[in-house]
Amino acid sequence: MFDWIQQLADWLVYDALGMQPKNHLSEALHFFIYDTTKIVILLFVVIFFMGIVNSYFPIDRVKNYLSRHKLYGLEYLMASLFGVVTPFCSCSSVPLFIGFVRGGIPLGVTFAFLITSPLVNEVAIGLFIGLFGIKTTLIYVVSGVVLGTVSGTILQKLKLERYLTPWVKDVLANAQKEQDAFQEENQSFVQRLPIIKNEVFKIIKGIMPYVIIGIAVGGLMHGYIPEGFFEQYMNKDNLFAVPIATVLAVPMYSNASGILPVAQVLVAKGIPLGTAIAFMMGVVGLSFPEAMLLKKVMTFKLIGIFFGVVTLCIIISGYIFNIIL
């Protein structure tokens, strides 16, 4: 789906600028161009689509439906399963997260998606089968979905909506005003488009500084942090190897497909599979660039709570993996 962006980044960095592949700076710049282009496109498409949806299905109606109909936790599971079929990294999942929040979806349900989406996808599953076998892959997929479902449920129970930034509250208020105007004036789809488009550009304009800073940090990490840097801290004799691996993974930034070969190397060097998977989950599901992107929609306290809950669940998963595998 994003091959053309990959080719564009290749042309800009290696042909137009004449930089050499496998160079720290060229790798960082290539990563920045590719991810920035991809995320801006995702932002526009998702927010525009959610704007159309919201114009016909008011936020209050969505909230009322979810509050009146007892789904007994299925909404979190459904969000996690939706995350499985969306092949995005943690930063690319943020546009969908923003779209869900704008659409009135409960925060815990949106978190369930945000957690699962980068961890488990069809590409990662294919690689996982080839590297570790079907049994381990099944356990990993189930644990990823459970991780998103449980974390989303916990985060919803904490009632964290008050820790969303004023910017999000303004976006929600504007969305509600738009919906009221659409309904009162009974506007056609064509009449609604300019209003939706203006709101999309307004939202993207507010987010862009965070996108650029976050991806720039991610690019530097991607280009300059060597893959074997953290191996010395994750040996099998260290009882605290799982939490150490999870915490040390946060400064790194990659998608599941990019970090899986690293996890295979760690296992080949004698590091327990659960520890390696915890490291992989930390790299994919938690990162400084993701935190930078989320800063526009969440206060530091909410980001801290989100990272804390997910980190705890990843650590527990890592220990369970080490016991059963």
Buried (B, 14 or more C-beta within 10 A) or exposed (E): EBEEBBEBBBEBBBEEEEBEEEBEBBBBBBBBBBBBBBBBBBBBBBBBBBBEEBBEBBBEEBBEEBEEEEEEBEBBBBBBBBBBEBBBBBBBBBBBBBBBBBBBBBBBBBBBBBBBBBBBBEEBBEBBBEBBEEEBBEBBBEBBBBBBBBBBBBBBEBEBBEBBBEEBEEBBEBBBEBBEEBEEEEBEEEEBBEBBEEBBEBBBEBBBEBBBBBBBBBBBBBBEBEBEEBBEBBBEEBEEBBBBBBBBBBBBBBBBBBBBEBBBBBBEEEBBBBBBBBBBBBBBBBBBBBBBBBBBBBBEEBBEBBBEBBBBBBBBBBBBBBEEB
